[in-house]
Amino acid sequence: MRMMHTHMSQTQPAEPHERDTGSERTTVTLPTELARRLRTQARAHDRPVSAIVREALEAYLAGQPPPKLPSFMGVGRSGRTDLSERVEELLPEIIRGDLRS
């Protein structure tokens, strides 16, 4: 299967309106037939290819579950709510193993 390589550099936005939206460019490699269909849709609807790709990605990602936290999250839970604010004060106790919840 022949692939079409579409390259968009991260140095300049692809479209003028992207400068205002905080967008960045990326590189996508598409099968030739998919790239042809994408360009055909863009022309048929008088829209930029990038707009169609953005909408397709948004729709796809909206249907995905949020990423799961790593399995080790919360393993070191101390039960203290002030640990981050008092870390310098509590560090000697932590090192000695004297810290109690």
C-alpha positions in Angstrom: 0.0 0.0 0.0 1.5 3.4 -1.0 1.5 6.0 1.7 1.2 9.7 1.3 3.4 11.7 3.7 1.9 15.0 4.7 4.5 17.2 6.5 3.6 20.2 8.5 6.5 21.9 10.3 6.1 23.3 13.9 7.8 26.6 13.0 4.8 28.4 11.4 1.0 27.8 11.8 -0.6 26.2 8.8 -3.3 28.8 8.6 -3.4 32.4 9.7 -6.2 31.8 12.3 -4.0 29.2 14.1 -1.7 32.0 15.3 -4.5 33.1 17.6 -5.6 29.6 18.8 -2.3 28.3 20.2 -2.3 25.5 17.5 0.8 23.7 16.4 1.7 21.7 13.4 2.4 18.0 13.2 3.3 15.4 10.7 0.7 12.7 9.6 1.3 9.9 7.2 -1.8 8.7 5.5 -2.5 5.9 3.0 -2.7 7.4 -0.5 -6.4 6.6 -0.9 -7.3 8.1 2.5 -5.3 11.3 1.6 -7.2 11.5 -1.7 -10.6 11.1 0.0 -9.6 13.8 2.5 -8.6 16.3 -0.2 -11.8 15.5 -2.1 -13.9 16.2 1.0 -12.0 19.4 1.7 -12.6 20.7 -1.9 -16.2 19.5 -1.9 -17.0 21.5 1.2 -14.6 24.4 0.5 -12.7 23.8 3.7 -9.0 23.4 4.6 -7.8 19.8 5.0 -6.5 20.8 8.5 -10.0 21.8 9.6 -11.4 18.4 8.6 -8.6 16.5 10.3 -9.0 18.6 13.5 -12.8 17.9 13.6 -12.2 14.2 13.0 -9.6 14.0 15.8 -11.9 15.9 18.2 -14.8 13.6 17.5 -12.6 10.5 17.9 -11.0 11.7 21.1 -14.3 12.9 22.6 -15.5 9.2 22.4 -12.5 7.9 24.2 -12.4 7.2 28.0 -10.1 9.4 30.0 -6.6 7.9 30.5 -6.3 5.8 33.6 -4.0 6.7 36.4 -0.9 4.6 36.7 -1.4 1.6 39.0 1.1 2.9 41.5 -0.8 6.2 42.1 -1.7 6.7 45.8 0.7 4.0 47.0 2.7 6.5 49.1 -0.4 8.2 50.5 0.4 9.4 54.0 -3.0 10.7 55.0 -1.5 14.1 55.8 -3.0 17.0 54.0 -0.2 19.5 54.9 2.8 17.4 53.7 3.6 19.6 50.6 3.4 22.8 52.6 5.6 21.5 55.5 8.0 19.2 53.6 11.1 21.1 54.8 10.0 20.9 58.4 8.9 17.3 58.2 11.8 16.0 56.1 14.1 15.2 59.1 11.2 13.2 60.7 10.6 11.4 57.4 14.3 10.4 57.1 14.3 9.2 60.8 11.1 7.3 60.2 9.4 9.2 63.0 6.6 10.8 60.9 3.2 9.8 62.0 -0.1 10.6 60.3 
